[in-house]
Amino acid sequence: MIRLKDNFFAPRQKTNRESTIPSSLRRCEETGRIEALKLQWKPGMENMPHVFWDSDVAKVMEGMALELLLNPDEKLRDRLEKIIDLFVAMQQDDGYLNSHFIQVEPENRWKDTFNQHELYCAGHIIEAAVAHFKATGSRKFLDCACRYADLIIKTFGNGPGQKRSCPGHEEIELALVKLYHASGEKKYLDLAQYFIDTRGVEPNCFLAEHPEMADPDPAKTSARLANHQAHIPVREQAEAVGHAVRAVYLYCGMADVAAETGDRELLAACEKLFDNIRQKKMHITGGIGATSIGETFCGEYFLPNDTCYDESCAAIGFALFCWRMLKLTGKEKYRETLERLVFNAALSGLSLDGDKFFYANLLEVTPYTFEHGSTRRQRQKWFDCSCCPPNFCRFIPQLGEMFFRCEADTVYLDIPVAAEIESEQYHLQISGDYPAGGRITVKAVRADNLKVICREKEFSISSGETISFEIELPVKVIHANAAVASDAGKAAIQRGPIIYALESVDNKGVELSSLLISSEPDFQLEDMEIGNIKFKAITASGWEEQIDNPDNQLYFEGESRLVPRQLKFIPYALWQNRGRSSMTVWVRKKY
């Protein structure tokens, strides 16, 4: 059991328990998502069950179950059990489990795996069932999920009467590996491997299902398939393309299957795909999927700040992929990127009060962009396509497991925030205020010659002993590759894993675009608190560019002068928690 005790993440877990899960559950009720599970909808009635509603409910349920692992709560468990009862009652005699297709178009079950979300929803149902089993020991929901997975095994494959296909929206691959672990049934791992091995292999299963997608120009056909990562076999893929959320869920499944089977070729593909993202397609915050057009990865180095997408689900999925690759390889690049994500892009989409959300996470917002596309520039209570809010419900409770790798004789402090770690073999108390401060202390309440590793530092500790060490946290001025045109002549501020931003709340009376940071910024740290989060703000010496424009013309000639100005930066993930504001991560630099 890992319990976070820090000032940055532990409050978010408390808010998730008290606000995010209850509000998301309430909105699933208000929008008809839970009502749809009762199978009372008939053609002609309002509020037709949508193809991916089940996934939204299942993600909230997974969050509820994971929360029960951290904080047993009979009221929460009772509410979860009642929703589980709806899924169990909804399940068809053959094991099928999807509220949309049961009620709206039963004749089209499994007809359109490319566009529809049956297998995607199935994956989230499976993940929720596994989490419930781990939290309670009850097999009620797990057996329901196994029956559904058994039907999917019967339906998909290369045998007589089976459909040769794979998910249009990936997710079930990683869920099936979890089901394999929970049930001990290798057939679920085999199905995950089948879906991965079938993707992009000739003859292409999606073209067989949708021959109209084939174009006389092979490049156009490939582009259509690439949006679903189905243009070439996964082991040959070295560039991250297509829908970013689909992609990183696929990569998670690939990493899981590689870990279980020892498939080195599959692992090598995961490494190449990760490197392509990290080196050429990732914003400095860790955000991915730079355009709203198809919610996709863009070409190399196309990383706009004010029009980017960086969907919350994509950041969460990328963090889950990094976590898997870190456990699988132990390589620093995965640890560093995971840390970058959890402190920045993977949390910026969630308000500090826990019930407002960004779908897209921009790196620059001006006062004039609020008039158009405000749903991308102000957190919302909910979305019609609401995959992101319930994703936070299940992501936040997992943070402790993501921060520490715990083995029988070794504990890795990958993200060494204050926490308590207890297992049959040991009980550790980790204190400090990382990343506000770099001093880390580890006390062994119970341990026997336990190895503790934090990056390049390694210690041995036994019961009653305490070790302390320091992680340096200098403020850094970061520049982008010259190929990233959006960041030319600009710099970003980073301290430890945290990317900082200018917000208009702290830099009043000036357009943020007129500010420049000094070439010798004289950084100072300042204790600050927003909501229930304590952190270090950064002040720096800089300049405001002023140009005479007495008639406020759009374009004009005028004399430019630089006026000294103190700049104040806060962690990017905490912006827009004090009312509507403008913000920028990248700031012009005076050379």
C-alpha positions as CSV (number, residue, x, y, z in Angstrom):
1,M,0.0,0.0,0.0
2,I,1.3,3.4,-1.0
3,R,-0.2,6.6,0.6
4,L,0.9,10.0,-0.7
5,K,1.6,12.6,2.0
6,D,3.0,15.4,-0.1
7,N,1.7,19.0,-0.7
8,F,1.2,18.6,-4.5
9,F,-0.5,15.3,-5.2
10,A,-2.0,14.1,-1.9
11,P,-4.4,17.1,-1.9
12,R,-5.4,16.1,-5.5
13,Q,-6.2,12.6,-4.3
14,K,-8.4,14.0,-1.5
15,T,-10.2,16.2,-4.0
16,N,-10.6,13.3,-6.3
17,R,-12.3,11.3,-3.5
18,E,-14.5,14.2,-2.3
19,S,-15.2,16.1,-5.6
20,T,-14.1,14.6,-8.9
21,I,-15.6,11.1,-8.4
22,P,-18.9,12.3,-6.9
23,S,-19.4,15.1,-9.5
24,S,-18.5,12.7,-12.4
25,L,-20.9,10.1,-11.1
26,R,-23.6,12.7,-10.7
27,R,-23.1,13.9,-14.3
28,C,-23.3,10.3,-15.6
29,E,-26.6,10.1,-13.8
30,E,-27.9,13.5,-15.1
31,T,-26.9,12.8,-18.7
32,G,-28.6,9.4,-18.8
33,R,-25.4,7.3,-19.0
34,I,-26.3,5.2,-15.9
35,E,-30.0,5.1,-16.8
36,A,-29.0,3.6,-20.2
37,L,-27.7,0.5,-18.3
38,K,-31.2,-0.3,-17.2
39,L,-32.2,-1.2,-20.8
40,Q,-35.4,0.8,-20.7
41,W,-34.7,3.0,-23.8
42,K,-36.9,2.4,-26.9
43,P,-36.7,3.8,-30.4
44,G,-38.3,7.2,-30.5
45,M,-37.4,8.1,-27.0
46,E,-35.0,10.9,-26.1
47,N,-31.5,10.5,-24.8
48,M,-30.5,7.6,-27.0
49,P,-27.6,5.7,-25.5
50,H,-24.3,6.7,-27.2
51,V,-21.7,4.2,-28.5
52,F,-19.2,5.1,-25.8
53,W,-21.3,6.0,-22.8
54,D,-20.4,2.7,-21.1
55,S,-16.7,3.6,-21.2
56,D,-17.4,6.9,-19.3
57,V,-19.3,5.1,-16.6
58,A,-16.7,2.3,-16.4
59,K,-13.9,4.8,-15.9
60,V,-15.7,6.4,-13.0
61,M,-16.3,2.9,-11.6
62,E,-12.6,2.1,-11.9
63,G,-11.8,5.2,-10.0
64,M,-14.3,4.3,-7.3
65,A,-12.7,0.9,-6.9
66,L,-9.1,2.2,-6.8
67,E,-10.3,4.7,-4.2
68,L,-11.6,1.9,-2.1
69,L,-8.1,0.4,-2.1
70,L,-6.7,3.6,-0.6
71,N,-9.6,4.5,1.6
72,P,-12.3,1.8,2.4
73,D,-15.7,3.5,2.4
74,E,-18.9,1.5,2.8
75,K,-21.1,4.2,1.3
76,L,-18.8,4.4,-1.8
77,R,-18.7,0.6,-2.1
78,D,-22.4,0.4,-1.9
79,R,-22.9,2.9,-4.7
80,L,-20.3,1.0,-6.8
81,E,-22.0,-2.3,-6.2
82,K,-25.4,-0.9,-7.3
83,I,-23.9,0.2,-10.7
84,I,-22.2,-3.2,-11.0
85,D,-25.5,-4.8,-10.5
86,L,-26.8,-2.9,-13.5
87,F,-24.0,-4.2,-15.7
88,V,-24.5,-7.7,-14.5
89,A,-28.3,-7.5,-15.2
90,M,-27.7,-5.9,-18.6
91,Q,-25.4,-8.7,-19.8
92,Q,-27.0,-10.8,-22.5
93,D,-27.2,-14.6,-22.5
94,D,-24.2,-14.9,-24.8
95,G,-22.1,-12.5,-22.6
96,Y,-22.5,-9.4,-24.8
97,L,-22.4,-6.1,-22.8
98,N,-23.0,-2.8,-24.5
99,S,-25.9,-0.5,-23.7
100,H,-25.9,1.2,-27.1
101,F,-25.9,-1.9,-29.3
102,I,-28.3,-3.9,-27.1
103,Q,-30.9,-1.2,-27.3
104,V,-30.3,1.0,-30.4
105,E,-28.9,-1.3,-33.2
106,P,-28.6,-4.9,-32.1
107,E,-28.4,-6.0,-35.7
108,N,-25.0,-4.1,-36.0
109,R,-23.1,-5.8,-33.3
110,W,-19.4,-6.1,-34.3
111,K,-20.2,-4.9,-37.8
112,D,-18.0,-1.8,-37.7
113,T,-15.0,-2.3,-35.5
114,F,-13.1,0.5,-37.3
115,N,-15.5,3.3,-36.4
116,Q,-17.5,2.1,-33.4
117,H,-16.4,1.7,-29.8
118,E,-17.6,-1.8,-28.7
119,L,-14.1,-3.1,-28.0
120,Y,-13.0,0.2,-26.5
121,C,-16.0,0.1,-24.1
122,A,-15.3,-3.5,-23.3
123,G,-11.7,-2.6,-22.4
124,H,-12.8,0.0,-19.8
125,I,-15.5,-2.4,-18.4
126,I,-12.7,-5.0,-18.0
127,E,-10.4,-2.5,-16.2
128,A,-13.2,-1.5,-13.8
129,A,-14.0,-5.1,-13.1
130,V,-10.3,-5.9,-12.4
131,A,-10.0,-2.9,-10.1
132,H,-13.2,-4.0,-8.2
133,F,-11.8,-7.5,-7.8
134,K,-8.5,-6.1,-6.4
135,A,-10.3,-3.8,-4.0
136,T,-13.0,-6.2,-2.7
137,G,-12.0,-9.7,-3.6
138,S,-15.5,-10.2,-5.0
139,R,-15.7,-12.0,-8.4
140,K,-19.2,-10.6,-9.3
141,F,-18.0,-8.0,-11.7
142,L,-14.9,-9.9,-12.7
143,D,-16.9,-13.0,-13.8
144,C,-19.2,-10.7,-15.8
145,A,-16.1,-9.2,-17.6
146,C,-14.7,-12.7,-18.2
147,R,-18.0,-13.8,-19.8
148,Y,-17.8,-10.8,-22.1
149,A,-14.1,-11.4,-22.9
150,D,-15.0,-15.1,-23.7
151,L,-17.5,-13.9,-26.2
152,I,-14.9,-11.6,-27.8
153,I,-12.5,-14.6,-28.0
154,K,-15.2,-16.6,-29.7
155,T,-16.1,-13.7,-32.1
156,F,-12.6,-12.6,-33.2
157,G,-9.8,-14.6,-34.7
158,N,-8.6,-16.4,-37.8
159,G,-10.8,-19.5,-37.4
160,P,-13.9,-20.6,-39.3
161,G,-16.8,-18.3,-38.5
162,Q,-14.7,-15.7,-36.7
163,K,-14.2,-12.1,-37.7
164,R,-10.6,-11.2,-38.5
165,S,-10.3,-7.7,-37.0
166,C,-9.0,-5.6,-34.2
167,P,-10.3,-2.5,-32.3
168,G,-10.7,0.7,-34.2
169,H,-10.2,2.6,-30.9
170,E,-7.5,0.7,-29.0
171,E,-7.7,0.1,-25.3
172,I,-8.9,-3.4,-24.8
173,E,-5.4,-4.7,-25.4
174,L,-4.0,-3.4,-22.1
175,A,-7.2,-4.3,-20.3
176,L,-7.0,-8.0,-21.4
177,V,-3.5,-8.2,-19.9
178,K,-4.9,-7.0,-16.6
179,L,-7.7,-9.6,-16.9
180,Y,-5.1,-12.3,-17.5
181,H,-3.3,-11.3,-14.3
182,A,-6.6,-11.2,-12.3
183,S,-8.0,-14.4,-13.6
184,G,-4.9,-16.4,-14.3
185,E,-6.4,-17.3,-17.7
186,K,-3.8,-17.1,-20.5
187,K,-6.5,-17.0,-23.2
188,Y,-7.0,-13.3,-22.4
189,L,-3.3,-12.5,-22.9
190,D,-3.5,-14.5,-26.2
191,L,-6.4,-12.3,-27.3
192,A,-4.5,-9.1,-26.5
193,Q,-1.6,-10.5,-28.6
194,Y,-4.0,-11.4,-31.4
195,F,-5.4,-7.9,-31.6
196,I,-1.8,-6.4,-31.7
197,D,-0.6,-9.0,-34.3
198,T,-3.5,-8.4,-36.6
199,R,-3.3,-4.6,-36.7
200,G,-2.0,-3.2,-40.0
201,V,-1.2,-6.7,-41.4
202,E,-2.1,-7.5,-45.0
203,P,-4.7,-8.2,-46.0
204,N,-5.8,-5.2,-43.9
205,C,-8.8,-6.1,-41.8
206,F,-10.3,-2.6,-41.9
207,L,-10.2,-2.4,-45.7
208,A,-12.0,-5.8,-45.8
209,E,-14.6,-4.3,-43.5
210,H,-14.7,-0.9,-45.3
211,P,-13.6,-1.4,-49.0
212,E,-14.7,2.1,-49.7
213,M,-11.7,3.4,-47.8
214,A,-9.3,2.1,-50.4
215,D,-8.2,4.9,-52.8
216,P,-6.5,4.6,-56.1
217,D,-3.7,6.6,-54.5
218,P,-2.1,4.2,-51.9
219,A,-0.8,7.2,-49.9
220,K,-4.4,8.4,-49.2
221,T,-5.5,4.9,-48.2
222,S,-2.5,4.7,-45.8
223,A,-3.3,8.1,-44.3
224,R,-6.9,7.0,-43.5
225,L,-5.6,3.9,-41.8
226,A,-2.8,5.7,-40.0
227,N,-5.4,7.7,-38.0
228,H,-6.1,4.3,-36.3
229,Q,-2.4,3.1,-36.3
230,A,-3.4,0.4,-38.9
231,H,-1.4,1.5,-41.9
232,I,1.5,-1.0,-41.3
233,P,2.1,-3.8,-38.7
234,V,2.8,-2.5,-35.3
235,R,6.3,-4.0,-35.1
236,E,7.2,-1.9,-38.2
237,Q,5.9,1.4,-36.8
238,A,8.6,3.9,-35.7
239,E,6.7,7.2,-36.0
240,A,3.8,8.1,-33.8
241,V,0.9,9.0,-36.1
242,G,-2.9,9.3,-36.0
243,H,-5.3,9.8,-33.1
244,A,-3.0,10.4,-30.1
245,V,-5.2,8.7,-27.4
246,R,-5.7,5.6,-29.5
247,A,-2.0,5.5,-30.2
248,V,-0.8,5.6,-26.6
249,Y,-3.4,3.1,-25.5
250,L,-2.1,0.8,-28.2
251,Y,1.5,1.4,-27.1
252,C,0.5,0.5,-23.5
253,G,-1.0,-2.8,-24.8
254,M,2.1,-3.5,-26.9
255,A,4.4,-2.9,-23.8
256,D,2.2,-5.1,-21.7
257,V,2.3,-8.0,-24.2
258,A,6.0,-7.5,-24.7
259,A,6.6,-7.7,-20.9
260,E,4.5,-10.9,-20.6
261,T,5.9,-12.7,-23.7
262,G,9.4,-11.5,-23.9
263,D,8.8,-10.2,-27.4
264,R,11.9,-8.2,-28.1
265,E,10.7,-7.0,-31.5
266,L,7.5,-5.6,-30.0
267,L,9.5,-3.9,-27.2
268,A,11.9,-2.4,-29.8
269,A,8.9,-0.9,-31.6
270,C,7.7,0.6,-28.3
271,E,11.1,2.2,-27.7
272,K,11.2,3.7,-31.2
273,L,7.7,5.1,-30.9
274,F,8.5,6.6,-27.5
275,D,11.7,8.2,-28.8
276,N,9.8,9.7,-31.8
277,I,7.3,11.3,-29.5
278,R,9.8,12.6,-26.9
279,Q,12.3,13.9,-29.4
280,K,10.0,15.4,-32.1
281,K,6.3,15.4,-31.2
282,M,5.9,16.3,-27.5
283,H,5.3,19.7,-26.0
284,I,7.6,20.8,-23.1
285,T,4.8,19.9,-20.7
286,G,4.6,16.4,-22.0
287,G,1.4,17.1,-23.9
288,I,0.9,15.2,-27.2
289,G,-1.5,15.3,-30.1
290,A,-0.9,18.8,-31.3
291,T,-3.9,19.4,-33.5
292,S,-7.7,19.2,-33.0
293,I,-8.0,18.0,-36.6
294,G,-8.5,14.3,-35.9
295,E,-7.0,14.8,-32.4
296,T,-3.8,13.6,-34.0
297,F,0.0,13.7,-33.8
298,C,1.3,16.2,-36.3
299,G,4.5,16.2,-38.4
300,E,7.8,16.5,-36.7
301,Y,8.4,19.7,-34.7
302,F,4.9,21.1,-35.4
303,L,4.1,22.1,-31.8
304,P,2.0,25.3,-31.8
305,N,1.2,26.9,-28.4
306,D,-2.1,28.8,-28.9
307,T,-3.9,26.3,-31.2
308,C,-2.5,23.1,-29.8
309,Y,-4.8,20.3,-28.6
310,D,-2.9,18.1,-26.2
311,E,-6.0,16.3,-25.0
312,S,-6.1,15.4,-21.3
313,C,-6.7,11.7,-22.2
314,A,-3.6,11.7,-24.4
315,A,-1.4,13.0,-21.5
316,I,-2.9,10.4,-19.2
317,G,-2.4,7.6,-21.7
318,F,1.2,8.7,-22.4
319,A,1.9,8.7,-18.7
320,L,0.6,5.1,-18.5
321,F,2.8,4.2,-21.4
322,C,5.9,5.8,-19.8
323,W,5.1,4.0,-16.5
324,R,5.0,0.6,-18.3
325,M,8.2,1.3,-20.1
326,L,9.9,2.4,-16.9
327,K,8.9,-0.8,-15.1
328,L,10.0,-2.9,-18.1
329,T,13.4,-1.3,-18.8
330,G,14.3,0.9,-15.8
331,K,15.6,3.6,-18.2
332,E,15.9,7.2,-17.1
333,K,14.2,8.6,-20.2
334,Y,10.9,7.0,-19.2
335,R,11.2,8.1,-15.6
336,E,11.9,11.7,-16.6
337,T,9.1,11.8,-19.1
338,L,6.6,10.2,-16.6
339,E,7.6,12.9,-14.1
340,R,7.2,15.6,-16.6
341,L,3.7,14.4,-17.5
342,V,2.4,14.0,-14.0
343,F,3.5,17.4,-12.8
344,N,2.4,19.2,-15.9
345,A,0.2,18.0,-18.9
346,A,-1.5,15.1,-17.1
347,L,-2.8,17.4,-14.3
348,S,-3.5,20.7,-16.0
349,G,-6.8,19.5,-17.3
350,L,-8.3,19.2,-13.8
351,S,-9.2,22.2,-11.7
352,L,-8.1,22.3,-8.1
353,D,-11.7,22.1,-6.9
354,G,-11.9,18.8,-8.8
355,D,-15.1,19.3,-10.9
356,K,-14.0,21.4,-13.9
357,F,-11.9,20.1,-16.8
358,F,-9.9,21.0,-19.9
359,Y,-10.3,18.7,-22.9
360,A,-7.5,20.5,-24.7
361,N,-4.5,21.9,-22.8
362,L,-3.1,25.0,-24.5
363,L,0.3,26.5,-23.8
364,E,-0.7,30.0,-24.6
365,V,-4.1,31.8,-24.1
366,T,-4.6,35.5,-24.8
367,P,-7.5,37.7,-23.6
368,Y,-8.9,37.8,-27.1
369,T,-9.2,34.0,-27.6
370,F,-12.0,33.7,-25.1
371,E,-14.6,34.9,-27.5
372,H,-14.1,31.9,-29.8
373,G,-13.5,28.4,-28.7
374,S,-14.0,29.1,-25.0
375,T,-14.4,25.4,-24.2
376,R,-10.7,25.0,-25.0
377,R,-9.7,28.0,-22.9
378,Q,-11.9,27.6,-19.8
379,R,-12.4,24.5,-17.8
380,Q,-15.9,23.0,-18.3
381,K,-18.1,21.0,-15.9
382,W,-18.6,18.3,-18.5
383,F,-18.4,17.6,-22.2
384,D,-20.8,15.8,-24.7
385,C,-17.8,13.6,-25.6
386,S,-16.7,13.3,-22.0
387,C,-13.8,10.8,-22.0
388,C,-11.5,13.2,-20.1
389,P,-13.3,13.9,-16.8
390,P,-13.8,10.3,-15.8
391,N,-10.3,9.5,-16.9
392,F,-9.1,11.7,-14.0
393,C,-11.2,9.7,-11.6
394,R,-9.2,6.6,-12.3
395,F,-5.8,8.2,-12.9
396,I,-5.4,10.2,-9.7
397,P,-5.7,7.2,-7.3
398,Q,-2.9,5.4,-9.2
399,L,-0.3,8.1,-8.7
400,G,1.4,6.5,-5.7
401,E,1.8,3.2,-7.6
402,M,3.3,5.2,-10.5
403,F,5.8,7.0,-8.3
404,F,7.4,4.1,-6.5
405,R,8.5,0.7,-7.9
406,C,8.4,-1.7,-5.1
407,E,10.1,-5.1,-5.2
408,A,10.8,-7.7,-2.4
409,D,14.3,-6.3,-1.7
410,T,14.4,-3.0,-3.5
411,V,12.3,0.2,-3.6
412,Y,12.8,2.7,-6.4
413,L,12.0,6.3,-5.5
414,D,11.2,7.3,-9.1
415,I,9.3,10.4,-8.1
416,P,10.3,10.9,-4.4
417,V,7.4,12.8,-3.0
418,A,6.4,12.4,0.7
419,A,4.7,9.1,1.1
420,E,4.2,6.0,3.3
421,I,4.9,2.6,1.7
422,E,3.9,-0.6,3.5
423,S,4.1,-4.2,2.4
424,E,4.6,-7.6,4.0
425,Q,8.4,-7.1,3.6
426,Y,8.9,-3.5,4.7
427,H,7.4,-0.2,5.9
428,L,9.0,3.1,4.8
429,Q,8.2,6.7,5.6
430,I,9.4,9.2,3.0
431,S,9.4,12.8,4.0
432,G,10.4,16.1,2.4
433,D,8.6,18.7,0.3
434,Y,9.8,17.6,-3.2
435,P,9.6,19.2,-5.7
436,A,9.4,22.5,-3.7
437,G,12.6,21.4,-1.9
438,G,15.2,18.7,-2.7
439,R,15.8,17.3,0.7
440,I,14.5,13.7,0.9
441,T,14.5,11.6,4.1
442,V,13.6,7.9,4.2
443,K,12.9,6.2,7.6
444,A,12.6,2.4,7.8
445,V,9.9,1.6,10.3
446,R,10.3,-2.0,9.3
447,A,12.9,-3.4,6.9
448,D,15.7,-5.8,6.7
449,N,18.7,-4.7,4.5
450,L,16.3,-3.1,2.0
451,K,17.9,-1.4,-1.0
452,V,16.5,2.1,-1.7
453,I,17.4,3.6,-5.1
454,C,16.6,7.2,-6.2
455,R,18.1,7.9,-9.6
456,E,21.9,7.6,-9.2
457,K,21.7,7.3,-5.4
458,E,21.6,3.9,-3.8
459,F,21.3,3.0,-0.1
460,S,20.8,0.0,2.2
461,I,18.4,0.5,5.1
462,S,17.1,-1.6,8.0
463,S,14.5,-1.2,10.7
464,G,15.0,2.0,12.8
465,E,17.5,3.6,10.4
466,T,17.0,6.9,8.5
467,I,18.8,8.1,5.4
468,S,18.7,11.6,3.9
469,F,19.9,12.9,0.6
470,E,19.5,16.0,-1.6
471,I,18.2,16.4,-5.1
472,E,19.4,19.6,-6.8
473,L,16.5,21.8,-8.1
474,P,18.0,24.7,-10.0
475,V,15.8,27.0,-12.1
476,K,16.6,26.4,-15.7
477,V,16.0,28.5,-18.9
478,I,14.9,26.0,-21.6
479,H,15.0,26.6,-25.3
480,A,13.3,24.7,-28.1
481,N,14.8,23.1,-31.2
482,A,15.1,25.7,-34.0
483,A,12.7,23.6,-36.0
484,V,9.9,24.5,-33.6
485,A,8.9,27.7,-35.2
486,S,6.3,28.6,-32.5
487,D,9.1,28.9,-29.9
488,A,11.7,30.8,-31.9
489,G,13.3,33.6,-29.8
490,K,11.5,32.4,-26.7
491,A,12.4,30.5,-23.5
492,A,10.5,28.4,-20.9
493,I,11.2,28.2,-17.2
494,Q,11.7,24.8,-15.5
495,R,12.6,23.9,-11.9
496,G,12.9,20.2,-11.2
497,P,10.1,18.5,-13.1
498,I,7.8,21.5,-13.1
499,I,7.3,23.7,-16.2
500,Y,6.3,27.2,-15.2
501,A,4.0,29.7,-16.9
502,L,3.2,33.4,-16.8
503,E,-0.5,34.0,-15.8
504,S,-2.2,37.4,-16.1
505,V,-3.4,37.1,-12.5
506,D,0.2,37.6,-11.3
507,N,1.4,39.9,-14.1
508,K,-1.4,42.5,-14.1
509,G,-1.9,45.5,-16.4
510,V,0.2,44.1,-19.3
511,E,-0.1,41.9,-22.4
512,L,1.9,38.8,-21.6
513,S,3.1,38.8,-25.2
514,S,4.9,42.1,-24.6
515,L,7.0,40.6,-21.8
516,L,10.6,39.5,-22.2
517,I,12.8,37.6,-19.7
518,S,16.2,39.0,-19.1
519,S,19.3,37.3,-20.3
520,E,20.4,37.3,-16.6
521,P,17.0,36.8,-14.9
522,D,18.0,36.7,-11.2
523,F,15.6,34.0,-10.3
524,Q,14.0,34.1,-6.8
525,L,11.8,31.5,-5.2
526,E,8.6,32.5,-3.4
527,D,6.3,30.4,-1.2
528,M,2.8,30.5,-2.6
529,E,-0.5,28.6,-2.3
530,I,-3.4,28.3,-4.7
531,G,-6.4,26.5,-3.4
532,N,-5.1,23.6,-1.4
533,I,-1.7,23.3,-3.2
534,K,1.5,24.7,-1.8
535,F,4.4,25.4,-4.2
536,K,7.3,27.6,-5.1
537,A,6.6,30.5,-7.4
538,I,9.4,32.0,-9.4
539,T,10.1,35.7,-9.9
540,A,12.6,36.9,-12.5
541,S,13.8,40.2,-13.8
542,G,12.6,41.1,-17.2
543,W,11.2,43.7,-19.5
544,E,8.0,45.0,-21.0
545,E,8.2,46.2,-24.6
546,Q,6.3,49.4,-25.1
547,I,5.6,50.9,-28.5
548,D,3.9,54.2,-29.0
549,N,0.5,53.7,-30.5
550,P,-1.7,56.6,-29.3
551,D,-4.6,55.8,-31.7
552,N,-4.6,52.1,-30.9
553,Q,-4.1,51.1,-34.6
554,L,-3.9,47.5,-35.7
555,Y,-0.7,48.2,-37.7
556,F,1.5,51.2,-37.2
557,E,5.0,52.7,-37.0
558,G,6.3,53.5,-33.6
559,E,9.3,53.6,-31.4
560,S,10.0,50.6,-29.2
561,R,11.5,50.8,-25.8
562,L,12.0,48.3,-23.0
563,V,10.8,49.0,-19.5
564,P,12.2,47.0,-16.6
565,R,9.5,44.6,-15.2
566,Q,9.4,41.8,-12.6
567,L,7.9,38.6,-14.0
568,K,6.2,36.0,-11.8
569,F,5.8,32.4,-12.9
570,I,3.6,29.7,-11.4
571,P,3.5,25.9,-12.2
572,Y,1.7,25.5,-15.6
573,A,-0.6,22.8,-14.2
574,L,-2.1,25.3,-11.7
575,W,-3.1,28.0,-14.1
576,Q,-6.7,29.2,-14.4
577,N,-7.7,28.3,-10.8
578,R,-8.2,31.9,-9.8
579,G,-10.7,33.0,-12.5
580,R,-10.5,33.6,-16.2
581,S,-7.0,34.6,-17.2
582,S,-4.5,34.6,-20.0
583,M,-1.3,32.5,-19.8
584,T,1.8,31.6,-21.7
585,V,4.6,29.0,-21.1
586,W,7.0,30.3,-23.7
587,V,8.3,33.9,-23.2
588,R,10.3,36.1,-25.4
589,K,13.9,36.4,-24.3
590,K,16.2,39.5,-24.4
591,Y,19.6,38.6,-25.7
